[in-house]
Amino acid sequence: METSEPVTGCIETSKWDIFRAAIFIGGISIFLYFYLDARVPEPIPEKWKVKVMDAMMKTYGHTISWLVYFGLTEPFSDLDRKISDWFVLTMMTGKPWGLGYDSRLLIQDTTLAGVRVKIYQPIQDVGKEYRPALIYLHGGGWTLLSVDSYDPLMRKIARESGVVIISVDYRRSPQHPFPEPLNDCLEVFEYVIENYDELGLNPHKIAIGGDSAGGNMAAAITLRHKSKVAMQLLLVPSLQFSNWRTSSMLENSQYLNKSINNLDAIYFVLNYLGADHQYKDAFLANNHTTADFKKSQHGDFVDQSIWMPRKYVRDEKMKYNLETTYNDGHKHIFNSIKDKIVDPLLAPMLADDESLENLPYTYIMTAGYDILRDDGIMFYERLSQLGENAHLSHFDDGFHNAIFFPHGPLRMGVAIRIVDDIVLQLKRKLK
């Protein structure tokens, strides 16, 4: 009987394949370790979900950077916005194309006053008269996102509250700076108020709300039409552009600072203001105004030593050092923007006391780990001092875009609590 020779070649090949696989897996592991490097706030239990969210937002940024590098698009282009929608929808639903038919809602993609809107009607109330409604203005820094990326959230709020939702797809900056996005929202609001009967709505139960940039414009519209608004919902709102050294900016820019708390978001503000991007550093250092402005009444409206309760500030040293730093600033920059940043329709927190009187019920939601946290808190403090009917829901473990995740693959407890609270407010005040 012949004896077989050892099959050494196969063994060596097998070892080499294993070695290469180990190198590949090790490389992927190292990449993921450094890519999933977000510093997540300790109180948030779903840390890996937040890290995945952070990684997806960074991937969106890298995708746009490469497309711009190869000349395939420009920042803040229609393609950029479409890709941002895809990333948000994937995070919210697991699919870039979002959700399909919903038997519980009649969803219409249409126009009102020449502005694209999505209308969500609970199916059991279709055809009825005098229904409550919420006109919703989406976030995205006046620059990105759309009614399409907000579709899953609007569906959930409409289903659970029983309120008709009108989601507004306003024009975005930098192509359309202030006041154009606000004007689109104003036109939709005024159309709804004037045509409530045709839409089957109760004119006394029409609310307006939005998150971030949308919260800013909702507050502005309420200032102009306060007697016609049943309630306003200001969710993680951006309400002023004068003080960029708030405690929330300083505390929270160390968390998720390559994604949702990235200070490059200042470019969105500059887009809306129609200001040059070279002003970025001056804004972030609070050198875009002047010492005289900071000592004025307008400066007082954003003075944290007056309006920021210490209990919301985590940093012990910062709690007792909230005074405004007076410096000379840049008069040239200030002169180019001063008429805008003191306009209450652009910066509602700078409205005078008389303008803030007789507002409708105001619901403000803030998040502990949001760089815009202090805007909502200080606005609430001003309204409270004036005796206005306002409510602050502060979520210590929340972050700026937590509202996106009450469902889907990245479902988080804090998001569920936030959306449940919003639904409860709508039911209490509108139903």
C-alpha positions in Angstrom: 0.0 0.0 0.0 1.3 3.4 -0.9 1.5 6.0 1.8 0.3 9.6 1.2 2.6 12.5 1.5 1.6 15.2 4.0 -0.5 17.9 2.4 1.7 20.7 3.7 0.6 23.2 0.9 -3.0 23.0 2.0 -2.1 23.5 5.6 0.1 26.5 4.8 -2.5 28.0 2.6 -5.1 27.5 5.4 -2.9 29.2 7.9 -2.2 32.1 5.5 -6.0 32.6 4.9 -6.6 32.6 8.7 -3.7 35.1 9.1 -5.1 37.4 6.4 -8.6 37.2 7.9 -7.2 38.0 11.3 -5.4 41.1 9.9 -8.6 42.2 8.1 -10.8 41.7 11.1 -8.2 43.4 13.3 -8.0 46.4 10.9 -11.8 46.7 10.8 -11.9 46.5 14.6 -9.2 49.2 15.0 -11.1 51.4 12.4 -14.4 51.0 14.3 -12.8 51.6 17.6 -11.5 55.0 16.5 -14.5 55.8 14.3 -17.0 55.0 17.1 -15.1 57.4 19.3 -17.9 59.7 20.3 -17.9 60.9 23.9 -21.4 59.9 25.0 -22.9 61.6 28.1 -22.8 59.2 31.1 -26.6 59.3 32.0 -27.5 57.9 28.5 -27.8 54.1 28.9 -28.0 53.3 25.1 -24.4 54.4 24.5 -23.7 52.2 21.5 -26.8 53.4 19.8 -25.6 57.0 20.3 -22.2 56.0 19.0 -23.8 54.5 15.8 -25.9 57.7 15.4 -22.7 59.8 15.7 -20.9 57.5 13.2 -23.7 57.8 10.7 -23.7 61.6 11.0 -19.9 61.7 10.5 -20.3 59.3 7.5 -22.8 61.8 6.0 -20.3 64.6 6.4 -17.5 62.5 4.9 -19.7 61.6 2.0 -20.5 65.2 1.2 -16.8 66.2 1.5 -15.8 63.5 -1.0 -18.6 64.5 -3.4 -17.6 68.1 -3.2 -13.9 67.2 -3.7 -14.7 65.3 -6.9 -16.9 68.2 -8.1 -20.1 66.2 -8.0 -22.0 68.6 -5.7 -21.7 71.7 -3.6 -22.2 72.1 0.2 -25.9 72.9 0.9 -27.0 71.8 -2.6 -30.2 70.0 -3.3 -28.2 66.7 -3.6 -26.6 67.4 -0.2 -30.0 67.9 1.3 -31.4 64.7 -0.3 -28.4 62.7 1.1 -28.9 64.2 4.5 -32.6 63.1 4.3 -31.5 59.6 3.4 -29.1 59.4 6.4 -31.7 60.7 8.8 -34.4 58.3 7.5 -32.0 55.4 7.8 -31.3 56.2 11.4 -35.0 56.6 12.2 -36.4 53.7 10.2 -33.5 51.5 9.1 -34.4 52.4 5.4 -33.2 55.4 3.4 -36.6 55.6 1.7 -38.5 55.8 4.9 -42.0 54.4 5.6 -44.8 53.4 3.2 -48.6 53.3 3.5 -50.1 53.8 7.0 -53.6 52.6 7.5 -54.1 54.9 10.5 -53.3 58.1 8.6 -54.3 60.0 5.5 -51.1 61.5 4.3 -51.2 64.2 1.6 -48.1 65.7 -0.1 -49.4 69.0 -1.4 -49.0 72.8 -1.4 -50.6 75.5 0.7 -50.0 79.1 -0.3 -47.5 77.9 -2.9 -45.4 76.1 -0.3 -44.9 72.4 -0.2 -46.4 70.7 2.9 -47.2 67.2 4.1 -50.5 66.9 5.9 -51.2 64.0 8.4 -54.8 63.4 9.3 -55.8 60.7 11.7 -58.0 58.4 9.6 -60.8 58.3 12.2 -61.3 62.1 11.9 -61.1 62.5 8.2 -64.1 64.5 7.0 -64.9 65.9 10.4 -65.0 69.6 11.1 -63.3 71.7 13.8 -60.3 69.4 14.3 -57.2 70.6 16.2 -54.0 71.1 14.2 -50.3 71.6 14.7 -48.3 73.5 12.0 -44.8 72.0 12.3 -41.6 73.6 11.2 -38.7 71.1 10.9 -35.1 71.6 12.1 -31.9 71.4 10.2 -30.3 74.8 10.8 -32.5 76.5 8.1 -30.1 74.7 5.7 -30.7 70.9 5.6 -33.4 68.3 6.1 -37.0 68.5 4.9 -40.6 67.3 5.5 -39.4 63.9 4.1 -36.8 63.3 6.8 -39.3 64.3 9.4 -42.0 62.0 8.1 -41.6 59.2 10.6 -41.8 61.6 13.6 -44.8 63.5 12.2 -46.6 60.2 11.7 -46.0 59.2 15.3 -47.2 62.5 16.8 -50.3 62.6 14.5 -51.3 59.0 15.4 -50.8 59.3 19.1 -52.2 62.8 19.6 -55.1 62.6 17.2 -54.1 66.1 16.0 -53.8 67.1 12.3 -50.2 67.8 11.5 -49.2 70.2 8.7 -45.4 69.9 8.1 -43.9 72.8 6.2 -41.2 72.4 3.6 -39.9 75.9 3.6 -37.0 77.2 1.4 -33.6 76.8 2.9 -30.4 78.8 3.3 -27.9 79.9 2.0 -29.8 80.2 -1.2 -32.7 81.6 0.7 -31.5 83.5 3.8 -33.7 85.3 6.4 -36.5 86.2 6.0 -37.4 83.9 3.1 -37.7 80.6 5.1 -39.7 82.4 7.7 -41.9 84.0 5.1 -42.8 80.6 3.7 -43.8 79.4 7.2 -45.8 82.6 7.8 -47.7 82.2 4.5 -48.7 78.7 5.4 -49.8 79.7 8.9 -51.8 82.6 7.5 -53.4 80.4 4.8 -54.4 77.8 7.4 -55.9 80.5 9.7 -57.8 82.1 6.8 -59.0 78.8 5.3 -59.6 76.7 8.4 -63.2 75.9 7.4 -62.1 74.4 4.0 -59.4 72.4 5.9 -61.9 71.2 8.5 -60.0 72.8 11.4 -60.9 74.6 14.6 -59.6 78.1 14.3 -59.2 78.3 18.1 -57.1 75.2 18.3 -54.3 75.7 15.8 -50.9 75.4 17.3 -47.5 76.1 15.8 -44.2 74.4 16.8 -40.9 73.1 15.6 -37.5 72.0 16.7 -34.2 73.8 16.6 -34.4 76.2 13.6 -38.1 75.3 13.3 -38.6 76.3 17.0 -37.0 79.7 16.2 -39.4 80.4 13.4 -42.4 79.1 15.4 -41.6 81.6 18.2 -41.2 84.4 15.6 -44.6 83.6 14.1 -46.2 83.5 17.5 -44.8 87.0 18.3 -46.5 88.3 15.1 -49.8 86.4 15.5 -50.1 85.7 19.2 -53.9 86.0 19.3 -54.3 83.4 16.6 -52.1 80.7 18.0 -53.6 78.2 20.4 -50.2 77.1 21.7 -46.6 77.1 20.7 -44.1 74.2 21.0 -40.5 75.2 21.1 -38.4 72.1 21.0 -34.6 72.5 21.6 -35.0 76.0 20.0 -32.4 78.3 18.7 -33.6 81.7 19.9 -30.7 84.2 19.8 -27.4 84.8 18.0 -25.8 87.3 20.3 -24.2 85.0 23.0 -22.1 82.1 21.7 -20.3 81.5 25.0 -23.2 80.1 27.0 -22.7 77.5 29.6 -24.4 74.9 27.3 -22.0 75.7 24.4 -19.0 75.4 26.7 -20.2 72.3 28.6 -21.7 70.3 25.7 -19.3 70.9 22.9 -17.2 68.1 24.4 -19.9 65.6 23.8 -20.8 64.3 20.2 -18.6 67.2 19.0 -18.1 65.7 15.6 -21.7 65.3 14.9 -24.8 66.9 16.5 -22.8 69.2 18.9 -20.2 70.2 16.3 -19.6 73.9 16.6 -19.4 74.1 12.8 -23.1 74.4 13.0 -22.4 78.1 13.2 -22.3 77.9 9.4 -26.0 77.2 9.4 -26.6 80.4 11.4 -24.3 82.4 9.0 -26.3 80.9 6.1 -29.6 82.1 7.6 -28.1 85.6 8.4 -26.7 85.8 4.9 -23.3 86.5 6.5 -19.9 85.6 5.4 -18.5 82.2 6.6 -15.3 83.9 7.5 -17.1 85.3 10.5 -17.2 81.9 12.1 -14.4 82.4 14.6 -15.6 85.8 15.6 -19.1 84.4 16.4 -17.7 81.5 18.5 -15.5 83.8 20.5 -18.4 86.3 21.0 -16.4 89.0 19.1 -19.2 89.5 16.5 -20.8 92.1 18.7 -19.3 95.0 20.7 -18.9 96.0 24.4 -21.6 98.6 24.1 -24.0 96.0 22.7 -23.3 93.6 25.5 -24.0 96.4 28.0 -27.3 97.4 26.3 -30.8 96.1 27.0 -30.4 93.6 24.1 -27.3 92.3 25.8 -29.2 91.9 29.1 -31.7 89.7 27.4 -29.0 87.1 26.7 -27.1 87.7 30.0 -26.7 84.3 31.7 -26.0 85.9 35.1 -29.6 87.2 34.9 -31.5 84.4 33.2 -29.7 81.1 33.6 -30.6 79.2 36.8 -27.5 77.5 38.2 -29.2 74.2 38.7 -29.0 73.4 35.0 -25.3 74.0 34.8 -23.2 70.9 35.5 -19.8 72.5 35.7 -19.3 73.7 39.3 -16.8 76.4 38.4 -19.0 77.7 35.6 -22.1 77.9 37.8 -20.7 80.9 39.6 -19.0 82.5 36.6 -21.8 83.2 34.2 -21.2 86.9 33.9 -20.8 88.4 30.4 -17.3 89.1 29.3 -17.1 92.6 27.8 -14.7 93.0 25.0 -14.3 95.4 22.0 -15.5 92.8 19.5 -15.5 93.6 15.8 -17.4 96.7 14.9 -17.2 95.9 11.2 -18.9 92.5 11.7 -21.4 93.9 14.1 -22.4 96.7 11.8 -23.1 94.2 9.0 -25.4 92.1 11.1 -26.8 94.2 14.0 -30.1 94.9 12.4 -30.7 91.2 12.0 -29.5 89.8 15.3 -31.7 92.3 17.3 -34.8 91.5 15.1 -37.3 89.5 17.3 -38.5 87.7 14.1 -35.0 86.3 13.8 -33.9 86.2 17.4 -37.1 85.9 19.5 -35.2 86.1 22.8 -34.4 89.7 22.0 -38.0 90.7 21.9 -38.9 93.4 24.5 -41.1 92.7 27.5 -44.2 94.2 25.8 -43.8 91.9 22.8 -43.7 88.9 25.1 -46.9 89.8 26.9 -50.2 87.9 26.2 -48.5 85.1 24.4 -50.4 81.8 24.1 -49.5 78.8 26.2 -45.8 78.1 25.5 -44.3 74.6 25.8 -40.5 74.6 25.8 -38.4 71.4 25.6 -34.7 71.4 26.4 -32.0 68.8 26.5 -29.2 68.6 29.1 -26.5 67.7 26.5 -27.5 70.1 23.8 -25.3 73.1 22.9 -28.6 75.1 22.5 -29.9 74.1 25.9 -29.6 77.5 27.5 -31.7 79.4 24.9 -34.9 77.5 25.8 -34.2 77.7 29.5 -33.5 81.5 29.5 -36.5 82.2 27.3 -38.7 80.2 29.8 -37.3 82.3 32.7 -38.1 85.5 30.9 -41.7 84.4 30.2 -42.1 83.2 33.8 -40.9 86.5 35.2 -43.5 88.3 33.0 -46.2 86.0 34.3 -46.8 84.3 31.0 -48.3 80.8 30.8 -45.3 78.7 30.0 -44.0 75.2 30.8 -40.5 73.9 30.6 -39.8 70.2 30.1 -36.1 69.7 30.7 -34.6 66.3 29.9 -31.2 66.0 31.7 -30.2 63.0 29.6 -31.3 64.4 26.3 -29.3 65.6 23.3 -30.2 67.9 20.5 -31.7 65.4 18.0 -33.0 62.9 20.5 -36.5 63.5 19.2 -35.7 61.4 16.1 -35.4 58.2 18.0 -38.7 57.2 19.8 -38.8 54.2 17.4 -36.7 52.4 14.8 -33.3 50.6 15.1 -31.9 53.4 17.3 -34.9 53.6 19.6 -33.9 55.3 22.9 -35.6 55.8 26.2 -35.1 59.5 26.4 -36.7 60.0 22.9 -39.7 58.0 24.0 -40.2 60.2 27.0 -39.8 63.4 25.0 -42.3 62.4 22.3 -44.7 61.1 25.0 -44.5 64.5 26.7 -45.2 66.4 23.5 -48.2 64.2 22.7 -49.5 64.7 26.2 -49.2 68.5 25.8 -51.1 68.4 22.5 -53.9 66.3 24.0 -54.2 68.6 27.0 -54.3 71.8 25.1 -55.9 71.0 21.8 -58.2 68.0 22.2 
